[in-house]
Amino acid sequence: MSAYMIISVTPEDAEKMTAYEARTLEVVARFGGRPVARDTNPLVLESDHKPAIAVVLEFPDKQAILDFYHSPEYAPLKEFRHTFARASALVMDADIV
């Protein structure tokens, strides 16, 4: 069953964000992930924080997301992102009730 990683990010440096996204999507693909949506004007319904960018990534399952997130390939990219952006992520199964 597919799983999704829903990310909200507010970068302080657009150039660094562009470099981060390009390099990160290469790593995402290695773990079976793919981008589903990206919005630079997301609608926020219940929060005081409006991220600059919202992204949805699809993976084969939650384990693939965890493998990606904790991988040695992603670690330096995550550290790099921490230097220029605030972000949060939510992981969910594509379970339809």
N, C-alpha and C positions, 0 to 999 in steps of 0.2 A: 504494500500500500504506500502510495506517495506521501511525502511529508513536505511541509513548507516552512521556510524561514522568512519571517516578516521583519524587515529591518527599517528602523528610522534613524536617520543620521543628519547631523548639522555640522558641516565642515567649516573651518575658519579659513581654509585655503583651497580654492577651486582647482588650481593646477595640481596640487598634491592629491586631491580627491580623484581627479581624472586618472592620474598614474596609479593610485591605489585600486580603483575599480578595474582597470584593464588587467593588472597583474592578478587581482583576486579572482576574476572570472576564469582565468586560466586554471587556477587551483580548484575552484568550484567544479569545473568540468571534469577534472581528474577524479573527483569523488562522485561522479554521476549526476551532478547538479546542473541546472540551467536556469537562466533568468526568465521569469514569467512576466514581470511588470516592473516599471520604474516610473516614478512620478515626482516632478520637481515642484508640484503644487498640490500636495495631498490635503484632503479635507479631514480636519480633526474634529471629532464630535465630543469627546469627553476627556479633555486634558488641557492643562495650561501651556503645554509645550507643543509648538508646531515645528516639526522637523523640516529641514530644507529639502530632504529627499526621502522618499519611501521606496523600498525595493522588496520584491517578492521573488524568492528563489525556490525552485522545486528540486527535491532530491528523491531517490528511490524509497527512503525510509528515514526515521529519526536517527538510526545508528549511523547512516551515511553523513548526516549533518554533524553529529558529534565527532565522527572521524575527521571530517573536514576541519571543524572548529578547533580541535585539539591537535591537529597535524603539525609536524615540523615544517611543512611547506607553508602553512598559513601563519605560523607564530611570528615571523618577522614582519609580515604585512599587518597583522593585528597590532603589533607594537608600534609600527609606523603610523597607523590610523590614530592611535591614542595621542600622538603628538599634535594632531591638527583637527580632530573632530570629536564630537559627543555622539554616542550611538547607543541604541538599545535593540534587542532582538527578541522575537518570540518564535518558538518552534511548535508546530502543530501537525497532527496527522490529518490526512485528507478523508477522514472518516465522516461519511454522510449518515445522519440519523434519520 
